[in-house]
Amino acid sequence: MVASPARSRRPRIPPRVVVRSAWAIHRAVYRLSGGRRGLTRPRLGRYGMLRLRTIGRRTGEERAAIVAYYLDGASCVVVAMNGWAEPHPAWLLNLRAEPLAAVDTVDGARAVVAREPEGAERERLWVGYRAYSPPGDELDDYQTLRATPAVVVVLDPAPGVPDRGADAGGR
């Protein structure tokens, strides 16, 4: 019997209710532990998790999301993927309206300024993000599920900007 050639399969994403429930559970773990659980450092083969605090573009209130990241020098690199669903996540829209934000990591809180790299820099950072992808997590395949490319966001340190302070709450 001759083995059939490998077929390219469309990646499977859990139902949206499962994705959103996982996000809610992650935020609850962070909040209930007083910020002691839920954040991790990145290492090859595994993203780190940070808490990104933005200012709501319509409300002016602080909003928080826990997102995957890796470090590129002193900058955090995140991908605005919204669980691979359309549209872009609200935190990206908030950063576009107000690029000054804050991140909480296992190493502490710091102020950052967001920017969206383009061209060769974006491609380099996308390749870097793939290096932190867990085995079997094919980012390029997941990317095909979106009508628009996932946005790579660089969170550069904001020197001289006082941090707004870390808390265990947020949304």
N, C-alpha and C positions, 0 to 999 in steps of 0.2 A: 504494500500500500504506500502510495506516494503522499507525503505531507503537503497539504495545501499551503500556498504562500500566505504570509501574514496579511491579514486584512486590516486596513485602517478603520478603526471604530471611532465614532463620535464620542467624546468624553461624556460621562454621566454626572450630572449635578443633582444633589438631593432636592426634593421639593422645597419651594421657598419657605414654607412654614418650618421645616426642619432647620434650614440655614438661619432664619431669624430667631428661632428658639435657642439655637446654639450660641448666637451672639448675646441674647438676653441672659443665658446661664453664665456665660463668661463674665459679663459685666456684674452680675450678682455675686459671683465668687470674689471678684475684685473688691466690690463694695463691702460685702459681709466680712471679709478678712481684714478690713481696714487698709487695703492696698498691699498686704503681705503676700497674696497669691494672685496669679493671673498674668504677671509680667515675667518675661524671660529674656535672656541674652541670646543673640543669634549665634549659630555655629554652622559650619558647613553641613548641609543636609537637613537643616532645621532653621526656620525663620525664628527671629526673636519676636516678642510681643511687647508693644508699648501702648501707652494711653495717650492719645492725641487730644489736646484741648483746644478748641477753636471758639470763635465768637460767631453766634448765629447771624447770618446775613439779614434776616428779617426781624428777629427778636432782640438782637444785641445781647442775648444771654449766653453764658458759657455752655458749650456742648462738648461731650466727650465720646470718643469711640476708641475701642481697642483694635489695633491693626498690626499686621505682620510687618517686619522691617529687617533690614540688614544695615551694617555700617559701611560707609565709603569714606574713609578718613574720619573726620569729626562729624560728618553729616549722616543723618538717618535717611534711608531710601525706602519709600513705601510705594505700593501700586494701588491706585484707585480702581478696584475691581467690583465692588458691591456684590460679592458672592458670584461673580461672573454674569450677573443679570444687568439689564438696562434699567434705568439710566445710571449716570455717575452717582456715587454716594454723596450724601448731603455734606459730609465733612470736606469734600473736594470743592464743592460750590462755596462753602464758607471760607475756605482758604483763598479761593479766587477773589472773593470780596474783601477779605482781610488776611493778608499773608502772614502777619505776625501771630504766632500761636505758642503753645507750650507742649512739651512732651514729658511724660513720667515714665521712667525706665527703672529697672532694678537698681541702677546706680544713682537715682535721684531725678529731680525735676530740673528742666532748663527751658529757657525761651529759645524759640526757633523762628526762622523766616522761611516760608515755603516758596518754591519755584518749580516750574515744569521744564525740565531739560528737553532739548530738541536735537535732531540729527544724530551725529556720531556719539554724543554724550548720552543721549537717551538709549541708543542701542547698546552701548557699553554697560549702562546700569541695568538694562533688561537682562543682558547675559549674566551679569553679576547676581541679579535676583534669582535666576534659574539655579545658580550654584547652591543657594540656600533652600531650594525647593525639596521637600521630602521625596524619597525614592518613589517613582511611579506617578508623581504629580507633574504632568506635562503641561507647563504653562502655555506653550505655543498652541497646543490642542485646545485648551480652555479658551484661549484668546479668540479662536474661530467661532465661539458661541456668541460673541458680541458683534453688533453692527458697527460699533466704533472701537478703535483701539483703546485698551486700558491705558490710563494715564500714569506715567511714572512721575513721582513727586519727590523732590529732594528737600529735606528739612535741615537747612544750614543753621549752625549756632548763631544766635543773635547777640553778639558781644555788646556789653554796655546796656542791655535792656533788662530791667529787673523782672524777675519771674512773678507771675500772678499768684503763685503759691499753689501747693499741692493739697488736694483734699481727697478723701476716699469716696465722695459722692459723685455727682455729675450724672449726665444722661448719655 
